[in-house]
């Protein structure tokens, strides 16, 4: 079993041997970068690169403030989406009521026409 990819010909040294995996890595990187969990983890790990140290309370307050602001923005987005969906549901309920009334009106009309056709057939 080979642990490394080896070149069989001299010509292969100029070729990119990792092309197949590039797309997988790009997609995974996009998913990871856009994840709220990754964002929180990055804020927490940022303390390691600070001069103040991870035990510094001002650093922890700043990180928690940034995390809180990020989560608040996500909550606002979710709230706006919920309000939009509620508006759509109410609009669809109104449309459904209007269409139900129209169906009832059409059913009444059909019954009247059937009665009229029976009366005409009897004469």
C-alpha positions in Angstrom: 0.0 0.0 0.0 1.4 3.4 -1.0 1.4 6.2 1.6 2.4 8.8 -0.9 1.6 9.5 -4.5 4.7 8.8 -6.6 5.5 9.9 -10.1 6.1 7.3 -12.6 7.4 9.5 -15.4 9.5 12.6 -15.3 6.8 14.5 -17.2 4.3 14.1 -14.3 6.2 16.4 -11.9 4.7 19.5 -13.5 1.1 18.3 -13.2 -1.2 19.2 -10.4 -1.9 15.9 -8.6 -4.5 17.3 -6.1 -7.0 18.7 -8.6 -9.7 16.2 -7.7 -9.8 17.2 -4.1 -9.8 21.0 -4.6 -13.5 21.3 -5.1 -14.3 19.3 -2.0 -12.0 21.5 0.1 -13.5 24.7 -1.3 -17.1 23.6 -0.5 -16.1 22.5 3.0 -14.2 25.7 3.6 -17.3 27.8 2.6 -19.5 25.8 4.9 -17.1 26.1 7.8 -16.4 29.8 7.3 -20.1 30.7 7.2 -21.1 28.6 10.3 -22.1 30.5 13.4 -20.5 27.8 15.5 -17.2 28.4 13.7 -17.6 32.1 14.3 -18.0 31.6 18.0 -15.0 29.2 18.1 -12.8 31.6 16.2 -13.7 34.4 18.7 -12.7 32.1 21.5 -9.5 31.0 19.9 -8.5 34.6 19.1 -7.5 35.0 22.7 -4.5 32.8 22.0 -3.1 35.4 19.6 -3.7 38.4 21.9 -0.9 39.9 24.0 -3.3 40.2 26.9 -3.7 36.4 27.4 -6.8 34.3 27.6 -7.4 35.1 31.3 -7.7 38.8 30.8 -11.2 39.9 31.7 -11.3 42.8 29.2 -10.4 40.4 26.4 -13.2 38.0 27.5 -15.7 40.9 27.7 -14.7 42.0 24.2 -15.1 38.5 22.8 -18.4 37.9 24.5 -19.7 41.3 23.3 -18.7 40.4 19.7 -20.4 37.0 20.1 -23.5 38.6 21.6 -23.7 41.2 18.7 -23.3 38.4 16.2 -26.0 36.3 17.8 -28.3 39.3 18.1 -27.9 40.0 14.3 -28.8 36.3 13.6 -31.8 36.5 15.9 -33.0 39.7 14.1 -32.6 37.9 10.7 -34.6 34.9 12.0 -37.2 37.2 13.5 -37.6 39.0 10.2 -37.9 35.7 8.4 -40.6 34.6 10.9 -42.6 37.8 10.4 -42.4 37.4 6.6 -43.6 33.8 6.9 -46.5 34.9 9.2 -47.5 37.6 6.6 -47.4 35.0 3.9 -49.6 32.6 5.9 -52.1 35.3 6.7 -52.2 36.3 3.0 -52.7 32.7 1.9 -55.5 32.2 4.5 -57.3 35.3 3.1 -56.9 33.9 -0.4 -58.2 30.5 0.7 -61.3 32.1 2.2 -62.0 34.1 -0.9 -61.6 31.0 -3.1 -63.8 28.9 -0.7 -66.5 31.6 -1.0 -66.1 31.5 -4.8 -66.4 27.7 -4.8 -69.6 27.9 -2.7 -71.0 30.5 -5.1 -70.2 28.3 -8.1 -71.8 25.3 -6.5 -74.9 27.2 -5.8 -75.0 28.4 -9.4 -74.6 24.8 -10.6 -77.5 23.6 -8.4 -79.7 26.4 -9.7 -78.8 25.5 -13.3 -79.6 21.8 -12.7 -82.9 22.7 -11.1 -83.7 25.0 -14.1 -82.7 22.2 -16.6 -85.0 19.7 -14.8 -87.9 22.2 -14.8 -87.3 22.8 -18.5 -87.2 19.1 -19.2 -90.5 18.5 -17.4 -92.3 21.1 -19.6 
